[in-house]
């Protein structure tokens, strides 16, 4: 069973670690832009849009690594 992270916790982490980031919802994924980089594959969660779906933590780790905020993200939340 994969480790899951609530979407609202991901938003709080981005507020702390990627100030000024932008996020945009597409049909199935969130696009996160920060510091000239874009991460286009953060899932919406199961069954489309939800208020606070659980997202597999592996996606969050990949996003944080791509955006260059992995160390801050690991301090802010459990990414194991």
C-alpha positions, 0 to 999 in steps of 0.5 A: 500500500503506497503512502498517501499525503492529503492535498491540503498538506501539499499546498501548505508545503508549497506555501512554505517551500515555494513562495510565489508558486503558481498552480493550475488544474487541468483535466486530470493533473495539477500543474505547479510552476515555480522558479522557472520550472513546471511540474505538470503531473501532480494527480488530482486524486482518485475519481477526479477533482476533490477538495482534499484527496490523498495523493501518493507521496511518490508524486510529491517527492518527484515534484519537490525534486523537480522544483528544487525544493526537496530538502525543504519539503522533507523538513516540512512533511513526511516524504518517506 
